[in-house]
Amino acid sequence: MSSAQPTGPRFGHRVPAKVAVCGVFVAANFMAIMDTTIVNVALPAIGRDFAVDTSGLSSVNVGYLVALAVFIPVSGWLGNRFGTRRTALTALLLFTVASALCATAGSLGALTGYRVLQGVGGGLLAPVGMTMMLRAFPVAERLRAQQYVMLPTAVAPALGPVLGGWLVDTASWHWVFLVNLPVGVLALLFGAAVLPDFPGPGAPRFDLPGFVLAGGGLAAVLYALTGAPDRGWGSAGTLVPLVGGVAFLAAFVPWELRAAHPMIDLRVAEDQLFRTTQLVLLPTGAAFMGVLYLYPQFLQTDLGYDALHSGLATFPEALGMLTASQLVPRLHDRVGPRRLMAAGGAGAALIIVLLAILTAAPHPFALYPSMYLLGTSVGLLFASAQNAAFVTIPPARTADATTLLNMQRQTAGAFGVALAGTLTASLVPPAGTGTAFADRIAFLTLAALCLGAAVLARHVSDRRVREAYDAAATSRGQCAGERPVPGPRRGWPRRRAAGRGTGC
């Protein structure tokens, strides 16, 4: 599988295209991911300014989440119809302008409306950016690109509460939105000057029923999951959107399979490797986001940490994921993705069990390294799975595959937070145990999800990944004078130095 040839300003060579795509994608994805956590810290201050109680502030996040959910499914069609460059820059512009508008909002209604606009940009940024990354980097180079792609995934969720707490305490809540402006403006200027376009297969007609079913279904499911811990799973406010959303998504599948011009070509899921990796990522993403929700609450409720220090105590997780992003390219050829994913899932389960034990006897010197090891374990699984997911996907279908991946990621994260929140809110602790008992049960449940992911990872085919690498190495070898030679243990292709730097 070869990458699509980029077109755009000053780009006749692939190397600058890779640099441009990496720079814009990392900056844009960092803003979009961090925005999901940094705003939560500012909600009490926003409520005081607008004289609104906590329950009335839900629209600030719900508006963003619903817009995000509606526009993720249509991102692939927009990229194919208008080009990845135009779509990415428009999404980045929307997100940056909306951030500035959020900072100047004078009422809760205005802030909610601006957050919806932010969600439109955020829903397009990750899928379109990932599509560009996959088309810019050949199969053999994607693991190296993971070292940069993992940066926003690792750092942004952990940095959000820390940075948000500091900005609210030292300045005002407006700065949690203003902090996006320098990053967004620089990424826009850089992208407008150098970002290439990657031609897709085209999108001749907009699939309106598919858009309604996918966007409406995903938005309803995420809305139900987000509010379920507070409203209750049996309430009408949860059951109606949850059942309706699932029904929409269920109807979406046969419609897209019959449509002459589907918005998302679901046949991409017929690829066994892609399908299996998504099944592995689903419980892992739920468990990971559940821990990131539960752990700071445990620190603040049971140990008396303030918001800033609980964020700092969570940050070792980001360092662990960054460590994993450096390890995977070095271990992949020797171990293979299946073992890395299984080890990452099992390691994450073990560390979360340790966190459950620490709820009974917490100690800072055990908590910090535990979060670092958790990040390392999850990072091993994420980096290996995301790389394996796309090695057998042809370039023409990358937009469909990245759209489905991001739909799965949002659903998994919302489910993990809902599960953790429901368990901690509904379990009645034994006398004298406080909230530690509920936290312990929630941690053990999330550990079970990671263990399930480790079991599912055993079904990932190393042979399919190896064949894709062999095909990529052979294709590049014909061009640059390289030839694949047997690697250690499993025969992973390793290329000789001859021919490197030829520009092929």
HUKA-V463910 format. One record per pair of residues at least 12 apart in sequence whose C-alpha atoms are under 6 Angstrom apart, sorted by sequence separation. I is the first residue (numbers start at 1). GAP is how many residues later the second one is. D is the distance in Angstrom with one decimal. If there is no record, write none. Layout:
# HUKA-V463910
i=(I & I)
gap=(GAP & GAP)
d=(D & D)
This chain:
# HUKA-V463910
i=(102 & 164 & 224 & 296 & 424 & 482 & 424 & 98 & 482 & 224 & 482 & 224 & 481 & 98 & 423 & 480 & 98 & 220 & 221 & 420 & 95 & 351 & 470 & 221 & 480 & 220 & 479 & 95 & 348 & 94 & 217 & 348 & 91 & 347 & 217 & 217 & 91 & 344 & 91 & 344 & 213 & 214 & 344 & 344 & 213 & 341 & 337 & 67 & 71 & 75 & 64 & 68 & 72 & 60 & 64 & 67 & 68 & 71 & 72 & 320 & 324 & 63 & 67 & 317 & 321 & 64 & 68 & 207 & 316 & 317 & 320 & 321 & 324 & 207 & 316 & 320 & 324 & 317 & 321 & 103 & 103 & 359 & 99 & 356 & 96 & 356 & 96 & 32 & 353 & 352 & 29 & 349 & 349 & 349 & 25 & 345 & 346 & 345 & 277 & 345 & 346 & 345 & 85 & 277 & 342 & 84 & 274 & 342 & 341 & 18 & 338 & 80 & 81 & 30 & 34 & 38 & 80 & 81 & 338 & 33 & 34 & 37 & 38 & 41 & 80 & 41 & 289 & 30 & 34 & 38 & 286 & 290 & 285 & 286 & 289 & 290 & 285 & 286 & 287 & 282 & 286 & 290 & 4 & 42 & 3 & 3 & 3 & 265 & 2 & 264 & 165 & 70 & 162 & 69 & 70 & 162 & 69 & 161 & 66 & 334 & 158 & 287 & 333 & 24 & 155 & 154 & 283 & 284 & 154 & 280 & 20 & 280 & 147 & 147 & 9 & 77 & 143 & 8 & 7 & 8 & 225 & 229 & 6 & 7 & 225 & 6 & 6 & 229 & 225 & 229 & 201 & 131 & 131 & 127 & 127 & 76 & 76 & 73)
gap=(12 & 12 & 14 & 14 & 14 & 14 & 15 & 16 & 16 & 17 & 17 & 18 & 18 & 19 & 19 & 19 & 20 & 21 & 21 & 22 & 23 & 23 & 23 & 24 & 24 & 25 & 25 & 26 & 26 & 27 & 28 & 29 & 30 & 30 & 31 & 32 & 33 & 33 & 34 & 34 & 35 & 35 & 36 & 37 & 39 & 40 & 47 & 49 & 49 & 49 & 51 & 51 & 51 & 52 & 52 & 52 & 52 & 52 & 52 & 52 & 52 & 53 & 53 & 54 & 54 & 55 & 55 & 55 & 55 & 55 & 55 & 55 & 55 & 56 & 56 & 56 & 56 & 58 & 58 & 71 & 74 & 77 & 78 & 84 & 85 & 87 & 88 & 90 & 91 & 95 & 97 & 98 & 101 & 102 & 104 & 105 & 105 & 106 & 108 & 108 & 108 & 109 & 112 & 112 & 112 & 113 & 115 & 115 & 116 & 118 & 119 & 120 & 121 & 122 & 122 & 122 & 122 & 122 & 122 & 123 & 123 & 123 & 123 & 123 & 123 & 124 & 124 & 126 & 126 & 126 & 126 & 126 & 127 & 127 & 127 & 127 & 128 & 129 & 129 & 130 & 130 & 130 & 131 & 131 & 132 & 133 & 135 & 135 & 136 & 136 & 143 & 145 & 146 & 149 & 149 & 149 & 150 & 150 & 153 & 154 & 157 & 159 & 159 & 163 & 163 & 164 & 166 & 166 & 167 & 173 & 175 & 176 & 178 & 179 & 185 & 186 & 186 & 188 & 189 & 189 & 189 & 189 & 190 & 190 & 190 & 191 & 192 & 192 & 193 & 193 & 195 & 267 & 268 & 275 & 276 & 323 & 324 & 330)
d=(5.6 & 5.8 & 4.8 & 5.4 & 4.9 & 6.0 & 5.9 & 5.5 & 5.8 & 5.7 & 5.7 & 5.3 & 5.0 & 5.9 & 5.8 & 4.7 & 5.2 & 5.0 & 4.9 & 5.6 & 4.8 & 5.9 & 5.9 & 5.0 & 5.7 & 4.8 & 5.9 & 4.8 & 5.3 & 5.3 & 3.9 & 5.3 & 4.2 & 5.5 & 4.8 & 5.2 & 6.0 & 4.3 & 6.0 & 5.6 & 5.0 & 5.8 & 5.3 & 4.9 & 5.5 & 4.3 & 5.4 & 5.5 & 6.0 & 5.2 & 5.0 & 4.5 & 4.7 & 4.9 & 4.7 & 4.8 & 5.6 & 5.1 & 5.8 & 4.6 & 5.0 & 5.0 & 5.3 & 4.8 & 4.6 & 4.5 & 4.2 & 6.0 & 5.6 & 4.5 & 4.3 & 4.7 & 5.1 & 5.4 & 4.6 & 4.1 & 5.3 & 4.2 & 4.6 & 4.6 & 5.5 & 5.6 & 5.1 & 4.5 & 6.0 & 5.4 & 5.4 & 5.4 & 5.8 & 5.4 & 5.9 & 4.3 & 5.1 & 5.5 & 5.2 & 5.1 & 5.5 & 5.9 & 5.6 & 5.8 & 5.5 & 4.5 & 4.7 & 5.7 & 4.3 & 5.7 & 4.4 & 5.3 & 5.9 & 5.7 & 5.9 & 4.9 & 5.3 & 4.4 & 4.5 & 4.1 & 4.9 & 4.8 & 5.6 & 5.9 & 5.4 & 5.2 & 5.1 & 5.8 & 5.7 & 6.0 & 5.3 & 5.8 & 5.2 & 5.0 & 4.5 & 4.4 & 5.5 & 4.8 & 5.7 & 4.5 & 5.8 & 6.0 & 5.6 & 5.5 & 3.9 & 5.5 & 5.3 & 5.4 & 4.6 & 5.8 & 5.4 & 6.0 & 5.8 & 5.4 & 5.4 & 3.9 & 5.2 & 5.7 & 5.9 & 4.8 & 4.9 & 5.5 & 4.9 & 5.9 & 5.2 & 4.8 & 5.5 & 5.6 & 4.9 & 4.6 & 5.3 & 5.3 & 5.5 & 4.9 & 5.4 & 5.8 & 4.9 & 5.9 & 5.9 & 5.9 & 5.5 & 4.4 & 5.3 & 5.6 & 6.0 & 5.9 & 5.6 & 5.0 & 6.0 & 5.3 & 4.8 & 5.4 & 5.6 & 4.5 & 5.9 & 5.8 & 5.5 & 5.3 & 5.5 & 4.7 & 5.8 & 5.9)
